[in-house]
Amino acid sequence: MTHIPEKTPYTVPLETLLEQGNILKIKPQGYSMYPLFIPGRDEALIEQVPITQLKRGDVVLYRRRHGILVLHRICRITPAGYYMVGDNQYETEGPLSAEQIHGKLIGVIRNGHSFSVVHPLYRFLSMLWLNLLPLRPLCFRISAFLKKLR
């Protein structure tokens, strides 16, 4: 029998990697950002940016007070903080403090091909969908109805 030496795994918090200037490639889980991210298919490129550069429509990586990391879109910024929403949701979350935000989405990798979030078509579609936030419940009901018809 071969003896395998025990080693303590070395883990580094994602926040530390971002603070060191690294660009992270992560695989988002769940469907809160559907159709931008489909679990198992898409990857997100995240970079730390100054909080003053964040604006409505940006997708950011933040840590909830209970510890989970979330990748959602900024729907509103107020003196109280940042309000977030997933692209596949209609209820906002917030206010979040600037300290909870650790990085910003700079690109998406889909099926081995990448695109930047500064691409005009991406920006247009993102802002269009964000502006339709009040109508999302209706959009979701119509979508569910159409699926039943098939």
C-alpha positions in Angstrom: 0.0 0.0 0.0 1.4 3.4 -1.0 1.4 6.1 1.7 -0.1 9.4 0.5 1.2 12.3 2.5 -1.4 14.4 4.0 -1.3 18.0 2.9 -3.5 20.8 4.1 -5.3 22.4 1.1 -4.4 26.0 0.5 -7.5 28.1 -0.1 -7.6 31.7 -1.0 -10.8 33.7 -0.8 -12.0 35.0 -4.1 -12.0 38.5 -2.7 -8.2 38.3 -2.0 -7.6 37.1 -5.6 -9.5 40.0 -7.0 -7.7 42.5 -4.6 -4.4 41.2 -6.0 -5.5 42.3 -9.5 -6.4 38.9 -10.9 -9.3 38.3 -13.3 -11.4 35.4 -12.1 -13.1 32.9 -14.4 -16.1 31.4 -12.6 -19.0 29.2 -13.5 -22.2 30.7 -12.2 -24.7 28.2 -10.8 -28.5 28.6 -10.7 -30.8 30.3 -13.1 -31.2 33.8 -11.6 -29.2 35.3 -14.4 -30.8 33.3 -17.2 -30.4 33.7 -20.2 -27.1 35.5 -19.7 -25.7 32.5 -17.8 -26.7 28.9 -18.2 -25.2 26.6 -15.6 -22.6 24.2 -17.0 -22.3 26.1 -20.2 -21.2 29.7 -19.5 -18.4 31.3 -17.6 -18.0 34.8 -16.2 -14.9 36.9 -16.2 -14.7 39.0 -13.1 -12.4 41.9 -12.3 -12.2 44.2 -9.3 -12.9 47.8 -10.2 -13.2 51.0 -8.1 -16.6 51.2 -6.6 -17.0 54.7 -8.1 -16.9 53.1 -11.6 -20.0 50.9 -11.0 -23.2 52.0 -12.6 -26.7 50.9 -13.2 -26.8 47.8 -15.5 -23.4 46.5 -14.4 -23.3 42.8 -13.3 -21.3 42.5 -10.1 -20.1 39.8 -7.8 -21.1 40.5 -4.2 -21.3 38.6 -0.9 -24.5 38.4 0.9 -24.5 39.1 4.7 -24.9 35.3 5.3 -21.8 34.5 3.2 -23.0 33.3 -0.3 -21.4 34.9 -3.4 -23.9 36.2 -5.9 -23.6 37.5 -9.5 -26.5 40.0 -10.2 -27.1 43.2 -12.0 -27.2 46.6 -10.4 -30.7 48.0 -10.9 -30.5 51.1 -8.7 -27.9 53.0 -6.8 -29.0 55.3 -4.0 -27.4 57.0 -1.0 -28.6 53.9 1.0 -26.6 51.5 -1.2 -26.8 49.3 -4.2 -29.9 47.4 -5.3 -29.5 44.2 -7.3 -31.7 41.9 -9.4 -31.1 38.8 -11.4 -32.0 38.8 -15.1 -34.5 36.0 -14.5 -36.1 37.7 -11.4 -38.3 40.7 -10.7 -37.7 41.3 -7.0 -34.8 43.5 -6.1 -32.3 42.9 -3.3 -30.8 45.6 -1.2 -29.5 47.9 -0.2 -26.1 46.4 -0.3 -23.0 48.3 1.0 -20.0 49.0 -1.2 -18.0 46.6 1.0 -20.1 43.7 -0.1 -19.3 44.2 -3.8 -16.0 42.6 -4.9 -15.9 42.5 -8.7 -17.5 43.4 -11.9 -18.4 41.2 -14.9 -16.1 42.1 -17.8 -16.8 39.3 -20.2 -18.7 36.1 -20.8 -17.4 32.8 -22.2 -20.0 30.8 -24.0 -19.2 27.5 -25.8 -15.5 28.5 -25.9 -16.2 31.9 -27.4 -15.9 35.1 -25.4 -17.6 38.5 -25.7 -17.1 41.7 -23.8 -19.8 43.3 -21.8 -18.9 46.6 -23.4 -20.1 45.3 -26.8 -22.9 47.7 -28.0 -25.4 44.8 -28.6 -24.9 43.4 -25.1 -25.2 46.8 -23.5 -28.4 47.6 -25.5 -30.1 44.2 -24.7 -29.0 44.4 -21.0 -30.4 47.9 -20.6 -33.6 47.1 -22.5 -34.3 44.1 -20.2 -33.4 46.1 -17.1 -35.8 48.8 -18.1 -38.5 46.2 -18.5 -38.1 45.2 -14.8 -41.6 46.4 -13.9 -43.1 44.3 -16.7 -41.1 41.1 -16.0 -43.9 39.4 -14.0 -46.1 39.8 -17.0 -43.4 38.6 -19.4 -42.8 35.5 -17.2 -46.5 34.7 -17.1 -46.8 35.0 -20.9 -43.7 32.8 -21.4 -45.2 30.1 -19.1 -48.5 30.3 -21.0 -46.8 29.9 -24.3 -44.8 26.9 -23.1 -48.0 25.2 -22.0 -49.4 25.7 -25.5 -46.5 23.7 -27.1 
